[in-house]
Amino acid sequence: MPNYERDEQYVRIISDIMQNDNFSQMNEIQHHSDTRLNHSLKVSYYSYKIAKALRLDYEDVARGGLLHDFYLGQVSEQKTLKDKFLLYTTKHPDEALINASEYFEISEKERDIIRSHMFPVDIKVPKYAESWIVSIVDKGVSAKEFYHKFSEKISWATNVYLLMILNFIR
C-alpha cells in the first residue's frame, strides 16, 4: 500500500470522499487480495502521481480514481455466473457513477474516469488522457492483487510452462 498519507496535497484532494460514511463501507468488501477501499486508494494515488508528472488534471484523476469502484454490491451476492461477470465488467462502473454523483459533486472528467475505467473489457472508450491513466493503472493494480492472491498457483503453472518450453527448445 502506498504511503499516500504523507502527500498533503493528495490528502486534501480526497478528504471529503474519505470522510464519507457510505464510501468507507468499501473497506469491508473484498477485492482480489485486498479491500475495495485499499484497491481504490492504490489506483487513485498511482494515477494521481502519473497525472501530476505528466502535468495533467491530477485532481480529477485522484478523485475519479478513488471513486472508480464505488459500488457496494458483492460479487458473491450474484446468483449466476453471467450476473457475476456483468457486475465485474459492465454494471459496476454505472453503479459507481450513480453513487459518486449522489454523494459528491463530480466533474465531467471524473464521470468519464469512472464510466470508462473497464475499457477494453467494456465498450465505453475513455475520452480523456486522465481516464486512460486510471484505466491502465487499474489493470496493473488489479493484476498485481490477483497475482498476489493466486501467486503460488501461478508460480507453479509458470514453472511447468517454462519447463515445457525448455524441453521443446532442446
C-alpha positions in Angstrom: 0.0 0.0 0.0 1.5 3.4 -1.0 2.1 5.8 1.8 -0.3 8.4 0.4 -1.0 10.0 3.8 2.4 11.8 3.6 1.2 13.6 0.5 -0.7 16.5 2.0 -1.9 17.8 -1.4 -3.3 14.4 -2.3 -5.0 14.0 1.1 -6.6 17.4 0.7 -8.0 16.5 -2.7 -9.6 13.3 -1.5 -10.5 14.3 2.1 -14.3 14.8 1.5 -14.5 11.3 -0.1 -12.6 9.6 2.6 -14.8 11.1 5.3 -18.0 9.9 3.7 -19.6 7.0 5.7 -21.0 5.3 2.6 -17.7 5.4 0.9 -15.9 4.0 3.9 -18.1 0.8 3.7 -15.8 -0.3 0.8 -13.3 -1.2 3.5 -15.5 -4.2 4.3 -15.7 -5.5 0.8 -13.1 -7.9 -0.5 -11.3 -7.1 -3.8 -8.9 -9.7 -5.0 -6.3 -10.0 -2.2 -7.3 -6.6 -0.6 -10.4 -4.5 0.2 -12.2 -2.5 -2.4 -11.2 0.7 -0.5 -7.5 -0.1 -0.5 -7.6 -1.1 -4.2 -9.3 2.2 -5.0 -6.7 4.1 -3.0 -3.8 2.4 -4.8 -5.4 3.1 -8.2 -6.1 6.7 -7.2 -2.7 7.5 -5.8 -0.6 5.9 -8.5 -2.8 7.6 -11.2 -2.5 10.9 -9.4 1.3 10.6 -9.3 1.4 9.8 -13.1 -1.0 12.6 -14.0 0.9 15.1 -11.9 4.2 14.1 -13.6 2.6 14.5 -17.0 1.1 17.9 -16.0 -2.5 16.7 -16.5 -5.5 17.2 -14.3 -4.3 15.3 -11.3 -7.1 16.4 -9.0 -9.8 14.9 -11.2 -7.6 11.8 -11.6 -7.2 11.4 -7.8 -10.9 11.8 -7.2 -12.1 9.8 -10.2 -9.6 7.1 -9.4 -10.8 6.9 -5.9 -14.5 6.7 -6.9 -14.0 4.3 -9.9 -15.2 1.2 -7.9 -17.6 3.0 -5.5 -20.3 0.3 -5.7 -21.3 -1.5 -2.5 -22.6 -4.8 -4.0 -20.7 -8.0 -3.5 -20.0 -10.3 -6.4 -20.8 -13.2 -4.1 -24.4 -11.9 -3.9 -24.9 -12.5 -7.6 -26.7 -15.7 -8.3 -25.5 -16.7 -11.7 -22.1 -16.7 -13.4 -23.5 -14.3 -16.0 -24.6 -11.9 -13.3 -21.2 -12.0 -11.7 -19.5 -11.4 -15.0 -21.8 -8.5 -15.8 -21.2 -6.9 -12.4 -17.4 -7.2 -12.8 -17.4 -5.8 -16.3 -20.2 -3.5 -17.3 -22.5 -2.9 -14.4 -20.2 -1.7 -11.6 -18.9 1.4 -13.4 -22.5 2.6 -13.9 -23.3 1.8 -10.2 -20.1 3.6 -9.1 -21.1 6.6 -11.2 -24.6 6.7 -9.7 -23.1 6.6 -6.2 -20.4 9.1 -6.9 -23.0 11.5 -8.3 -25.3 11.0 -5.4 -22.8 11.7 -2.7 -20.3 14.1 -4.3 -20.1 16.9 -6.8 -18.1 15.4 -9.7 -16.8 16.9 -12.9 -17.3 15.6 -16.4 -13.8 14.3 -16.4 -14.3 12.4 -13.2 -17.5 11.0 -14.7 -15.6 9.7 -17.7 -12.9 8.2 -15.5 -15.5 6.2 -13.5 -17.6 5.3 -16.5 -14.8 4.1 -18.8 -12.3 2.5 -16.3 -13.2 -1.0 -17.5 -12.1 -0.4 -21.1 -11.4 -2.5 -23.2 -13.5 -5.2 -21.3 -16.4 -2.7 -21.5 -17.0 -0.8 -24.7 -17.0 2.7 -23.0 -13.9 4.2 -24.5 -12.1 6.8 -22.3 -12.4 10.4 -23.7 -9.5 12.0 -21.8 -5.9 11.2 -21.2 -6.7 11.2 -17.4 -9.3 8.5 -18.0 -6.8 6.4 -19.9 -4.3 6.7 -17.0 -6.8 5.5 -14.4 -8.0 2.6 -16.7 -4.4 1.4 -17.3 -3.4 1.8 -13.6 -6.5 -0.1 -12.5 -5.5 -3.0 -14.8 -2.0 -3.0 -13.3 -3.1 -2.8 -9.7 -5.7 -5.5 -10.3 -3.2 -7.8 -11.9 -0.8 -7.4 -9.0 -3.6 -8.1 -6.5 -4.8 -11.0 -8.5 -1.3 -12.4 -8.8 -0.7 -12.0 -5.0 -4.0 -13.9 -4.3 -3.0 -16.8 -6.6 0.8 -16.4 -6.6 1.5 -20.0 -5.5 -0.7 -21.5 -8.2 0.5 -19.1 -10.9 4.2 -19.7 -9.9 3.6 -23.4 -10.2 1.9 -23.1 -13.6 4.6 -20.7 -14.9 7.4 -23.2 -13.9 5.6 -26.0 -15.7 5.2 -23.8 -18.8 8.9 -22.8 -18.7 9.9 -26.4 -18.4 7.8 -27.3 -21.4 9.4 -24.5 -23.4 12.9 -25.6 -22.4 12.2 -29.2 -23.3 10.8 -28.0 -26.7 13.9 -25.9 -27.4 16.3 -28.9 -26.8 
